[in-house]
Amino acid sequence: MSAAVLLIDPHFPHNVGNALRACALLGAGTLYWTGNRVPPPDRWPEGARLPREERMKCYRNTQLRHIGGSSLAHIDDLEAGSVPVCVEITDGAEDLRDFVHPDRALYVFGPEDGDVPKGVRHACHRFVRIPAADPHERTPYNLAFSVGAVLYDRLYKVTRPTFELEHAGGAA
């Protein structure tokens, strides 16, 4: 089981940093992001950095990759063998509570101030939405929260059956 995350043109460096923290803690091996609003770390102004995340020990387990403004028509090429999953409030998206995560997934998140571009949506094989308390609510969640919610759901669903099997034998 492996996961990666793709952020489409995130607005602020702290959004990338908070998504990185979620990836590192919840088991995503790579965090990609596109666009020019958050340039690659080697082009940041002197002294600029992600907020604390680059100093986390677990950060070393997650690769950080800026892919610039390159075409995303072939997002399958980012993580060979992964299923691109678009996380977006859209008709026909599966509810996260019922979603069965692919063994290998590339989760695609749109920018805080927009949607996942049409060409990228067409490249995605599955769509998932994070539920709200009000089922008619269509207000998008914060980007970092969304990444954390999806990765936590994945980790929970992947590890829960193992945990239940290990502890089922002790009950009499």
VEXDREN-2710 file (C-alpha; in Angstrom, 1 decimal):
% VEXDREN-2710
k/r/px/py/pz
1/MET/0.0/0.0/0.0
2/SER/1.4/3.4/-1.0
3/ALA/0.1/6.9/-1.3
4/ALA/1.2/10.2/-2.8
5/VAL/-0.4/13.6/-2.8
6/LEU/-0.6/16.2/-5.6
7/LEU/-1.6/19.8/-4.7
8/ILE/-2.7/21.9/-7.7
9/ASP/-1.3/25.4/-7.5
10/PRO/-1.4/25.9/-3.7
11/HIS/-1.8/29.5/-2.6
12/PHE/0.7/29.7/0.4
13/PRO/3.9/27.9/1.5
14/HIS/2.2/27.1/4.9
15/ASN/-0.4/25.1/3.0
16/VAL/2.4/23.0/1.4
17/GLY/4.0/22.7/4.9
18/ASN/0.8/21.6/6.6
19/ALA/0.1/19.1/3.8
20/LEU/3.7/17.8/4.2
21/ARG/3.1/17.3/7.9
22/ALA/-0.1/15.2/7.1
23/CYS/1.8/13.2/4.5
24/ALA/4.7/12.5/6.9
25/LEU/2.6/11.5/9.8
26/LEU/0.0/9.5/7.9
27/GLY/2.2/7.6/5.4
28/ALA/2.2/9.4/2.0
29/GLY/5.6/8.9/0.4
30/THR/5.6/11.9/-1.9
31/LEU/4.1/15.3/-1.9
32/TYR/3.9/17.0/-5.3
33/TRP/2.7/20.5/-6.0
34/THR/2.3/22.6/-9.1
35/GLY/2.1/26.2/-10.0
36/ASN/4.3/29.2/-9.3
37/ARG/2.6/30.7/-6.2
38/VAL/4.7/28.4/-4.1
39/PRO/8.0/28.0/-5.9
40/PRO/10.4/25.1/-5.2
41/PRO/12.4/25.5/-2.0
42/ASP/15.6/26.3/-3.8
43/ARG/14.0/29.5/-5.1
44/TRP/12.6/30.8/-1.8
45/PRO/13.8/34.1/-0.5
46/GLU/16.7/34.0/2.0
47/GLY/15.4/32.7/5.3
48/ALA/12.0/31.5/3.9
49/ARG/11.1/27.9/4.8
50/LEU/8.2/25.7/5.5
51/PRO/6.8/26.1/9.0
52/ARG/8.7/23.6/11.2
53/GLU/7.9/20.7/8.9
54/GLU/11.3/20.4/7.3
55/ARG/12.8/19.9/10.8
56/MET/10.5/17.0/11.7
57/LYS/12.3/13.7/11.9
58/CYS/9.4/11.9/10.1
59/TYR/9.7/14.4/7.2
60/ARG/12.6/12.4/5.8
61/ASN/10.1/9.7/4.9
62/THR/8.2/12.0/2.5
63/GLN/9.7/13.4/-0.7
64/LEU/8.9/16.9/-1.5
65/ARG/8.6/17.6/-5.3
66/HIS/7.7/20.8/-7.1
67/ILE/6.6/20.1/-10.6
68/GLY/6.1/23.7/-11.7
69/GLY/3.7/24.7/-14.4
70/SER/4.2/21.5/-16.5
71/SER/1.3/19.9/-18.1
72/LEU/-0.6/17.5/-15.9
73/ALA/-2.3/15.6/-18.7
74/HIS/-0.3/12.5/-17.8
75/ILE/-0.6/12.5/-14.0
76/ASP/-0.4/8.7/-14.2
77/ASP/3.3/9.2/-14.9
78/LEU/4.0/10.9/-11.5
79/GLU/3.4/7.7/-9.5
80/ALA/3.6/4.7/-11.8
81/GLY/0.9/2.1/-11.1
82/SER/-1.1/4.5/-8.9
83/VAL/-4.7/5.3/-9.3
84/PRO/-5.3/9.1/-9.5
85/VAL/-8.1/10.0/-7.1
86/CYS/-9.5/13.5/-7.3
87/VAL/-10.7/14.9/-3.9
88/GLU/-13.3/17.4/-4.8
89/ILE/-16.9/18.4/-4.1
90/THR/-18.5/17.2/-7.3
91/ASP/-21.6/15.3/-8.4
92/GLY/-20.9/11.6/-8.5
93/ALA/-18.0/11.7/-6.1
94/GLU/-17.9/8.8/-3.6
95/ASP/-18.4/9.7/0.0
96/LEU/-15.1/9.3/1.9
97/ARG/-16.9/7.3/4.7
98/ASP/-17.7/4.5/2.1
99/PHE/-14.6/5.0/-0.1
100/VAL/-12.3/1.9/-0.6
101/HIS/-8.8/3.3/-1.1
102/PRO/-6.8/1.8/-4.0
103/ASP/-3.6/-0.1/-2.9
104/ARG/-1.6/2.6/-4.7
105/ALA/-3.1/6.0/-4.9
106/LEU/-2.2/9.5/-6.0
107/TYR/-4.7/11.9/-4.2
108/VAL/-5.2/15.1/-6.2
109/PHE/-6.3/18.3/-4.4
110/GLY/-7.3/21.6/-6.0
111/PRO/-6.2/25.0/-4.9
112/GLU/-7.8/26.8/-2.0
113/ASP/-9.3/29.4/-4.3
114/GLY/-10.4/27.2/-7.2
115/ASP/-11.1/23.8/-8.6
116/VAL/-9.0/20.9/-10.0
117/PRO/-8.6/21.9/-13.6
118/LYS/-10.8/20.0/-16.1
119/GLY/-7.8/18.3/-17.8
120/VAL/-6.6/17.0/-14.5
121/ARG/-10.1/15.8/-13.5
122/HIS/-10.3/13.9/-16.8
123/ALA/-7.0/12.1/-15.9
124/CYS/-8.4/11.0/-12.6
125/HIS/-9.9/7.5/-12.3
126/ARG/-11.9/8.0/-9.2
127/PHE/-13.5/10.9/-7.3
128/VAL/-14.1/11.3/-3.5
129/ARG/-15.6/14.0/-1.4
130/ILE/-15.2/14.6/2.3
131/PRO/-18.6/14.7/4.0
132/ALA/-20.0/17.6/6.0
133/ALA/-22.4/17.5/8.9
134/ASP/-24.9/19.2/6.6
135/PRO/-25.2/16.9/3.5
136/HIS/-26.2/19.9/1.4
137/GLU/-23.1/22.0/2.4
138/ARG/-20.8/22.5/-0.6
139/THR/-18.3/24.8/1.0
140/PRO/-14.8/23.4/0.5
141/TYR/-12.6/22.5/3.4
142/ASN/-9.2/24.0/4.2
143/LEU/-6.5/22.3/2.0
144/ALA/-4.4/21.0/4.9
145/PHE/-7.4/19.6/6.6
146/SER/-8.6/17.9/3.4
147/VAL/-5.2/16.2/2.9
148/GLY/-5.1/15.1/6.6
149/ALA/-8.7/13.8/6.5
150/VAL/-8.2/11.7/3.4
151/LEU/-4.8/10.3/4.5
152/TYR/-6.2/9.5/8.0
153/ASP/-9.2/7.7/6.5
154/ARG/-6.8/5.7/4.4
155/LEU/-4.5/4.8/7.3
156/TYR/-7.5/3.9/9.5
157/LYS/-9.1/1.7/6.9
158/VAL/-5.9/0.0/6.0
159/THR/-4.7/-0.7/9.5
160/ARG/-8.1/-1.4/11.2
161/PRO/-8.7/-4.9/9.8
162/THR/-5.2/-5.9/11.0
163/PHE/-5.8/-4.5/14.4
164/GLU/-9.2/-6.2/14.7
165/LEU/-7.8/-9.5/13.6
166/GLU/-4.9/-9.3/16.1
167/HIS/-7.2/-8.5/19.0
168/ALA/-10.2/-10.7/18.1
169/GLY/-8.5/-13.8/19.5
170/GLY/-8.2/-12.4/23.0
171/ALA/-12.0/-11.9/23.4
172/ALA/-13.8/-14.8/25.0
END
